[in-house]
Amino acid sequence: MTETLPPVGVELFDVHRLRLREVAAPHLSPEDELARDRVWDAAVQVNPSLFDGPVVACAGLGWEGPRSLVLSWARVTYRHYALRRIPGATCWMPSLFVSIVQPADDGRVLVARMSPSTAAPGRWQLPGGSVEPPEAHEVLDEAALRRHAARELTEETGLDTTPEELTRWAVTRGEHRSVGLVFLAPLRRPSVLEERFAALVAAEQAAGRVPELDRIAVVGSTAELAGLDGPHADYLEPVVRRYTEPLR
């Protein structure tokens, strides 16, 4: 029997076993569809780079044993998340994403700022991104999420990391119920983090592309994190605290 987890602020869960199961997305009334599309179209007018591609939403989270978590997910597109901006809408589901704690060998951890072309310009967060649904012949499991996390880390920071080098570290649930699977990457020298990111940004700009991240910082405490201008992802402070404070 699965015990549903009620949302309480920003939470970090220690999970020994993770099981994912696919469920159908909730049916939307014609009125909800119209309201959703109006909000989405208005957001696209403000930020034309928004893309209504396929994405995975979290349909439920619960325990089925000691530290054994069941995560239900559904196939939607990005415009689904416009529903959470509609007062009274009850059929929206939160996002599911992966993020990576990339530690430096001096006890600090890398954080990154989203570029102006993204859905959250100027926001500080961990490297990572939303989860895409698998193809018909594939499954969405922890191994697939680990591969996705390794790819995101490489694409966003220039750090070549294999899926096998990543370790599941925590599961987060944010203030708006968004769920993140957090992986821990191998230690790197701070100079390597900075050099790889600078090389990636230069290569993207030379190709006429805007990097997804426009700045990184390596922080060793929540106080240093608080000194970074701009909004922060809601899970970021708890994650930085959990990683850096035991080392002091």
SEMITOR-552193 format. One record per residue: x, y, z of N, C-alpha, C, O in turn. Coordinates in steps of 0.05 Angstrom, whole numbers, plus 5000, padded with zeros to 4 digits. Layout:
<rs>
XYZXYZXYZXYZ/...
</rs>
This chain:
<rs>
501749765000500050005000501850255000503750275015/501150444983502750684980501650904998499250964998/503351025014502551245032503251515018505551575012/501151675012501551924998503052115016502552135040/504852275004506352465019505052745016505052854994/504052855038502953125036505153335033507153315048/504853535016506953735013507153915037505154025046/509553965046510054145069512554305063514754215069/512254545051514454715044516454575025515654415009/519054645028521154525012522254285028522954315051/522254055015523053805029525253665014525353674989/527053535029529053355018528553075030528353045055/528352875013527752605021530252425016531452444995/530952265036532952055033531451805022529651705035/532351714999530951494986532951274980535051314967/532251024988533950794982533050654957534650534943/530450674951529450534928527350724915525650834929/527550744888525650914874524350754851525650634835/521750764851520250634830518450844816517151004828/518550834789517051024773514850874758515250654748/512450984757510250864743508751074727508351294736/508051004702506651194685503651174689502550954692/502351404690499451424692498451624671500051764659/495851614666494751794646494552084657494052114681/494952274640494652554648491652604654489952484641/490952784672488152844678486752974655487953124639/484152914653482553024631481953324637481353384660/482253494618481653774621478953844609478253744587/477554014622474954114611475654304589477854414588/473754354570474254554549474954824561476554974549/473754894583474355154596477155174606478555374602/478054954618480854944628482854954604484955084606/482254814583483954824559484255104548486355194541/481955244546482055514535483655704554485255864544/483155674580484655844599487655784598489355964598/488355524597491155444595492455564570494655674572/491055544547492255634522492555944522494556044511/490756084535490956374536493456454552494956634544/493856324575496156384592498756304577500756454578/498756074564501155994550501856184527504156264524/499856264511500356444489501356714498503056834485/500356804521501357054532504257034540505857214537/505056804552507756754561509656744536511856844537/508756624515510356604490510856884478512956934467/508857054480509157324469511357474485512857624473/511557424511513657544527516357424521518357554520/516357154518518857004514518456814491517656584495/519056904466518556734442520256474442519656294426/522256454459523856214459522555974473523555754472/520356024486518955804500517955604479517055674458/518255344487517755124468515754934481516154844503/513654874466511554704477512154404469510454274456/514454314478515254034472514253844493513153924513/514653584488513753374507515453384533517853434532/514153344555515453354581513953174600511653094596/515353094622514252924642513253084666514753254676/510853044675509853174699509552964721509152724716/509753054746509452884769506552864777505253054784/505452614775502652574782502152474810499852454819/504352424825503952334852506552234864508452154850/506752244891509152174905508352044931506652154946/509451804937508651674962510551454969512151354952/510451374994512151155004510650885001508250875005/512150674995511050414995512650225013512349985013/514350345029516050195048518050385060518250615051/519750295079521850465090523650575069525150425056/523650835065525350975046525050865017526950875002/522750755011522150654985519950834972517650824981/520750984952518951194941517851104915519150994898/515251164911513851124886513251394873511951564886/514051434849513651684835511851624811512751484792/509451734810507651704787508151934768508352164777/508151874742508652094723506852064699505651854694/506452284685504752294662505952464640507652634645/505252394615506152544592504452794587502052774584/505753024586504453274579506253434561508353324552/505553674555507453864542507754104560506254134580/509654274554510354494572507954674577507854804598/506154704558503854884563502154784587500554944598/502354534594500854434617501454604642499654644658/503954694645504754834670503455114671503655244692/502255204649500755454651498355434669497255634678/497355184673495055144690495455244718493555334731/497855234728498355314756498055614760497955714783/497955764738497556054740494556134738493956364739/492855934736489955984733488655944760488655724770/487456154772486156124798483955914796482255914778/483955734816481855534817482355284801480855094803/484455274784485055034769486054814787487854864804/484954584785485554364803486854124788487653934801/487054134762487953904747490853924738491753764722/492354124748495054144739496853974756496353914779/499053874743501053714757503653864758504354004739/505253824779507853954781509853824763509453614752/512053964760514253864742515953654755516053634780/517353504738519253304747521953374733521953414709/524053404749526653484737528853334751528553214772/531153344737533653244750535453484755535453674741/537153454776539153654781541653524792541553294802/543853664790546453534796547953704816548453944811/548753594839550553714857553353664846554353434847/554653874836557353844826559253964846559554214848/560553804862562353904883565153974874566153844855/566354174886569154224882570654074904569553994924/573254034899574853874918575654034943577253934959/574654284946575154434970572754464987572654635005/570654304982568254304998566054484989563854485000/566454634968564454804956562854654935563554434928/560754784925559054664905558254864884558055104890/557954774859557354944837554455014835552754834837/553755264831551055354825551255514800553355624792/548955544786549055664759546555844756544455804768/546856054738544756244733543656204705545156184686/540956194703539656154678539956404661539856634671/540256364635540656584616538056724610535856614616/538056964598535657114592533756974573531357034572/534756784557533056654537531456414549529856294534/531756354574530456124586527756204599527056434600/526355994609523856044622524056174649522156284660/526556174661526956294687529456464686531456394699/529456674671531956844668532956954694531357054710/535556924698536857034722536656864747537656944768/535256634745534956464769537356294774538456164755/538256284799540456114807539355834814537355814828/540755624805539855354811542155164807544455254802/541654904809543654704802543454644772541354694760/545654554760545354454732543254234731542854084750/541854214709539754014706537554114688537854314674/535253974689533054054672530753864674530853664687/528553944660526053784660526553524647528253494630/524953324655525153054644523353024620521053114620/524352904599522852854575521752564575523052394586/519352524564518252244564519852064546521052144526/519951804553521451614537520051544511517651594508/521551444492520351344467518651094473518850984495/517151004454515350784458516750524467515650364482/519150484457520650234463522450264488523950084494/522350494501523950544525522350564550519850584549/523650554573522250594598523550834613525850894609/521950954630522951164647523451044674521550984689/525951004681526750904707529151064717529951264705/530250974739532451134751534851144733536251344732/535350924719537650924700537351134678539251264670/534851154668534351354647534651644658535651814644/533751684683534051944695537052014700537852244697/538551804707541451854711542851924684544552104683/542051794663543151864636542352154629544052304618/539952224634538952494628540552694645541352904634/541052634670542652824687545452854677546553084676/546752634668549452654658549552824633551352984629/547552794616547452954591547053244597548253424585/545253304616544753584624547253714635547953944628/548753574651551153684663553253754642554453964643/553553574622555453624601554553854583556154034577/551953864576551054074558551054344571551354544557/550654364597550354614610552954724622553254964625/554854544629557254634642559854564627561954664633/559654374608562054284594563554064608565653994599/562453964630563853754645562953484635560653414637/564853334624564253064614564052874637566052804650/561652784643561152604665559352374655557252434642/560052134660558451904651556251854671556451924695/554051724662551951654681552851484704551951514727/554751304699555851134720557251284742557551184764/558151524736559551684756557651844775558551954795/555051844768553151984784551851804805551251564799/551351904829550151754850547551904859547552144863/545351754862542951874872543451984900544451834918/542852234905543552364930541152444946541252444971/538952524933536552614947534252644927534652654903/531852664938529552744923528452994936528053004960/527853204920526853454931523953494922523153404901/522453634939519853724931519554014940519954084963/518954194920519054474925516354584935514454444939/516254844938513954984948511554944930509254944940/511954924904509754884885509554584877508354524857/510554404894510354114891512054004869511953764865/513754164856515454054835517453864848518553914870/518053644835519753424846522253404830522253404806/524553394845527153364832528653134842528753074866/529852984824531652764831534552874830535452964808/535852884852538553014854540752804854540652604870/542652834836544952654834547452794843547653044840/549252644854551852754862554052674842554252434835/555552874833557652824813560352794827560552864851/562352704813565052674825566252944831565553154819/568152954850569553194857571153304833572253144818/571253564830572953694810574353934823573454044842/576654004811578054244820576454494812575254494790/576254694829574854944821575755054795574155154779/578355044790579455154765578355004740577855124719/577954744744576754584722573954664717573054684693/572354704738569554784734569455044719567855074700/571055234726571055494712572055474684570955604666/574155324679575355304652573355164633573055254610/572154944642570354804625567854964618566954964595/566855114637564555284632565255504613563655564594/567455634617568355854599568655754570567955894552/569855514567570155404540567455344528567155384504/565555234543562955184533561555434523560355444501/561555644540560255894533561456004507560056104490/564156004505565456104481564655954457564256074435/564455684459563755524436560855574428560255594404/559055604447556255664440555955934427554555964407/557356134437557156394426558356404398557356544380/560556254394561856244367559956114347560056184323/558255934356556255804338553755964335551855864322/553556194348551256364345548956274363546656354358/549556124384547456034403547756164430549956254437/545556194444545656304471545856074491544055904491/547956074508548155854528545755854546544656064552/544955624556542755604574543455724601541655844615/545955714609546955834634548856054626550556024608/548656284639550356504632552456564653554256734649/552356424676554356474697554256244716552256124721/556656184728556755984749558156114773559656314770/557755994796559156074821559655824837558155634835/561755824852562455594869562255694898563855864907/560255594913559655704939560155494961559955254956/560955594984561555415006559655435030560155305050/557555585027555655625049553155745039553055855017/551055735055548555865048548856175049547456315035/550756265065551256555066552456655040551656865030/554256505029555356575002553256554981553156714962/551556354983549356334964547456574965546656674945/546856664989545156894993546357154981544857334974/548957154977550257394966550057414936550857614924/548957204923548657214894546057354887543857284896/546257564870543957724862542057554845542957394828/539457604849537557474832535957264847536757194870/533757164835532256954848533656694850535456644834/532856524869534056254872531856044869529656094878/532455814857530655594858530055524887531755534904/527555444892526755414920528255184934528655194959/529254984919530654764931533654824936534954674950/534655054925537455094924538755124952540755004958/537555294969538755344995538755085012540855025024/536554925013536754675029538854485018540154345034/539154474992541154284981544054384988545654224996/544554644984547254744990547754715020550054645028/545854755037546254725066546854435072548754375088/545454245060545853965067548653875058549953715071/549653975035552253895025554554025040556453895047/554254295046556554435056556854435086559054435097/554654435101554854465129556054225144557554265163/555553975135556953755149559953755146561353625161/560953905126563853905121565254115138567654135138/563754275152565054495168565854395195566954555211/
</rs>
